[in-house]
Each structure stands twice: as C-alpha cells, then as structure tokens.
C-alpha cells in the first residue's frame, strides 16, 4: 500500500466552523488541521514515471498549509468493506492515464487535534468529523490496510421450509430484513412446499424486493374498509382517476418509468446516424414527467440519500420507452421541526428521535447538498423545489416527519417513435450498463418498506447508498446515441436499476418484454470478491440500467459503449419459458430457478380495516398574540420562507 499525502481538505472558513463545533464539546482543543491522504493498492511496483503521474493526479485542491500539521491524529476513512464513489472515479482515471498496475485508490482525511491533551482524543468528537453510516475513525495511518482486505465469498444459503415450514421463513424474514407480511410468509411457504424444495436466500430476497411496498405499492393498491364500509377505490385508483377522467394530451401514464404528455414539434441537434455529422432534425419533442420519493435512505444518510434519490429519478427519465433524455429537475423536503441550536422557535419542542436516523436539521443541511451535487455533476439543472417543516399533537400523539419526505422529480424529452415498449423475442442479449456491483444499498426496497425503527441498525446501514453522477452521465450518453439512431436504435427494451438492484430490474425487464430469462451470476461486474450470490444479485449499486438488445444489433451497441467508456456486460439471454434462472459457475449451482408466476403472481392483497379517529381540538386563543408577532412567525416559518436555496445551492 502506498500512502501519498494530499493538500488541505477544507477552506479556512470551513475549518474554523468545524473547530467552533469541536470546542463546544472539548474546550481543551486549540486548533485543528485536516489534510487529504491517499492510499493506493497496486498489483506491481510503480516505476518513477508512473509515480510522477500518480502524484500529479492526486495534487488538487487548496494551497498547502505553511506549517506541517501536528497533534493527535484521527484518520477518517470509508467503512472497511465499502468502496467510495471517489475511489471508483479516481481508480478509473488512473487506469485511463496509463496506470494499469493500480488496483484501487482510496481517500481519507487526516485530522490533527492540538491542545492541552496530547495523548487521547474525546470519542464524542467522532460524529462531528465522520458520518457513522459511511465512515470510520482510525488512529493510525497503517490501519488503512483494512480498506483493501479481501475475504472469501460465501455461498448461497437454503432456507429449510420443507423441514421447518413457516418458522424457517419467519426467522429469515427477521435475519435478512425482508419486510414480508404474515400472509406473504404463508404464500411462500405453501408455494415452495408445492414445488417440493427449499428456497434459497437469493430467491427470498428477490421476492421481497420485487414485492416490497417500495416496488409494488401494496398499501396504495390495498383494499380499504373505513368505519365498517368497504371502499370502491384503492388509493392508487383515486390517483389514476384524474387520468381516467381526462386523457387529453397524455401519451403514456402509469405503465412506464415516467409519464409522457404531448409536446411541440421542434428542431433537435444531434448527429445523423449515416453521415455522423451533427445537424438539426425536425421532429415531435414530447415531454416526460416524473416525481418519486427517497425517504428511508435520506433519513439514514442525508447527503447520499438525497443524491441517489435524484440519480434514481434521472435514470427513470432516461429509461422511458426505448430511451429518452432528462432535461431539468426538482428536489423537495418535508421534515420535523428543525430545533436549530440558539435559534429555537416558539412552536418547537425537541421530542428526540431514534438514534439511527439523522436529525431534521442534519437532513436539511446535507440533503439539499446531495441532491444538488448529483444534478450538477450529471449536468441537469435543478430549477424548482419545496421545503416544509411540520409537527402536530394529535390524539395524544406527536406527529411529524422524523422519517422525512425527500422528493426528486423532473422532466425530459422523448421522440414519439420511442414512447412505446414492445415485447422482445427469446434469444435477446440481456445487458447491464454502468457501475459495478458492490456491497451497498442491500435490501433497500424492503428496508424502506419497514416502519422506521423496526429494522436492525446493521440492516439500515446495509441499505445506505452512494452516488457517482459521472458514471450515470456515461450511461446517458450511450442511451442518447442509441435513440438518435432513429429506426436503427439497438435498444429493444430498457429499465433503470433502482430498488432491489438487478434482482428487481432483470425480472421486470423480461416480464414486461413477454419473456423469461437465464442469467449467469459471475457475468455481473463486481468490485468486491467477497460478495455472496445474494449480495451480487440484490445490491443496489447505483448508476446502472438493464436492457435487451437483439444479437444482430449487439455490435452497434458495444461500439457505442466503448466510445463512451461506459462499462457493460452481457449477463444473460431471454427465454421463451416464463421463468427466472440464475446460475453460478463459481459454485456450480443455481441460486434461482423460479417460475415467474411465483415472483409476479398474486400474493395476497393487503386489506386495511381502519376506524376514524376524532381529535378533540382545543380552542385557539388569539388574545395574547399581536399582529406583528403573528406575521413574524408566519413569514419566517420554513414552510412560508424562501426556498431559493434549493436552486442556487447548485451554483456553489
């Protein structure tokens, strides 16, 4: 491992703000310094010329400190077993700069604390300098070796339903964080007893992701009985009712990754597929629109949660029909009262929160930055947003948004010829493009479907995601060049990879395309040799899309990917038989061999039987409130105050 010192990690302003926060906890600290440190794992010793190139690549940022740092060292690194987005980009740049011997570059921040205590550091300072969900604090430079530790990968695990029946599935439900309801446990138990075999952990996790609230909207599709009266419509039926009543101008709704409405005829500027010369083409430019939420990841790790929320919504916009183009975005946040230290408001009472989730203030300090960072680095302007805080006493309960609402949305454009997805034939190549599989975001679809606080803290960490907008831009360039080929577009079908990872995306791809699919686990690009079959198939590594490409169009598609330096892999082929088969040549096993009727069949429909609560509201006493005070409180409430920071923050 090579250790290369970097330049200061923070501006003088940020360093002083950090020192101010630190001194509130430990007043004995008089000064801090923070420097980037780079740790490089190499396959072969680098030559002098290669070292010069590496040093040049890793020299960036602020001017070096005039004085060598001193004091107690606290080294903040990514959690061992994870690979940071920075590492992925830096390693890729090194390879493209003629340094193939580099296996991986990782970055940390070395904090040096000066003060009267010269031996130990107060551990209560750790949360100020490190995000506990994504980072770890070490006290020695050589502890960074743990970043590069490699472990043997584990095999799939059968769940003994035949021997232990329902109890085996109940244990797996808790241990794997599947968020299965009781009737789903009954459904799976009976299904695998009929198949006369035990399911694997991979099959159960895939089922849990594909049938999670996040993916299937079980509550929104559930049957409702309110005060003993059965309701005619589900929540989703009510949402769709506006479209049912007024379809004018709507070209596609509720059956793809985003809705499409009629746009205008105009000129678009892109290369002619035959001459390769840029030019203007007159065509219909339809508008696609989309919003979605990314609440659970934002509650756990606000910056990356909001960032990957924006990234996932952008992928949805790019994966409409047979390929489309995102254009502009929005972000929105609803949180509980902020409780800003030294700025508490009359309506605020700090009721506390679960330790595993971030505070409303932390969410609003970091979340908008994460969303803006992804939009900005991807190259999409974020032009609108919303922000509100809310808490209320209701029926002896305190209600609010401790689990926040984080909304990502936007609009884009699509050609009329590309709006509809069509069935594709057996024998099509099933391809993933974008980043490699890694142990992040595991079980995120199921985790977000649990009530906050009901899951294990380790499972919450497992569902934390990370963002790499530059990789997503490469993917979007591939998609753009495919739809720009007009009727020669090689994409037969496309889906983004979101909740549930490939375990949800590939089955959805073949189901919607009218086929089954056979896949090889070891064809999936992976940056972590220790990952189990479950982790490889079900992780939520970001910036990925899956698509079906006819073999006769494969060469054209591969040329585009190579030109854009976009990683891709042929993971499988479409089948006529309606089943999902996942083979593992490393262990000579089939982690999945499941009829699609089991995965996408009709598990029991959720039924909500509720009664109306009547809240005994108190009379509103205005006698002690002046008009000046009322106006002051209203206009400075976050719900009313300016939201422009959600837009201008992208210009930082």
ABEGO torsion letter per residue (X at the ends): XBBBBBBBABBAAAAAAAAAAAAAABAABABBBBBBBBBBBBABBBBAAAAAAAAAAABBEBBBBABBBBEBBBBBBBBBGBBBAAAAAAAAAAAAAGBAABABBBBBBBBBBBEABAABBBAAAAAAABBAAABBBBABAAAAAAAABBBBBBBBBBBBAAAAEAAAAAAAAAAAGAGBBAAAAAAAAAAAAAAGBBBBAAAAAAAAAAABAAAAGAAAABBBBBGGBBBABBAAAAAAAAAAABABGBABBGABABBBBBBBBBBBBBBBAAAGBBBBBBBBBBBBBBBBBBAAAAAABAAAAAAAAAAAAAAAAAABEAEBBBABBBBBBBBBBAGBBGABBAABBBAEBBAABBBAAAAAAAAAAAAAAAAAAAGBBBABBBBBBBBBBBGGBBBBBABBBBBBBEBBBBBAAAABBBBBBBGBBBBBBEBBBBBBGBGAAAAAABBBGABBAAAAAAABBBBBAAAAAAAAAAAAAAAAAEAABABABBBBBBBGEAAAAAAAAAAAAGBBBBBBAAABBBABAABBAAAAAABABBGBBBBBBBAAAAAAAAAAAAAAGBBBBBABBBBABBBBBBBBAAAGBBABBBBAAAAABBBBBBBBBBBBBBBBBBBBBAAABBAAAAAAAAAABAAABBAAAAAAAAAX
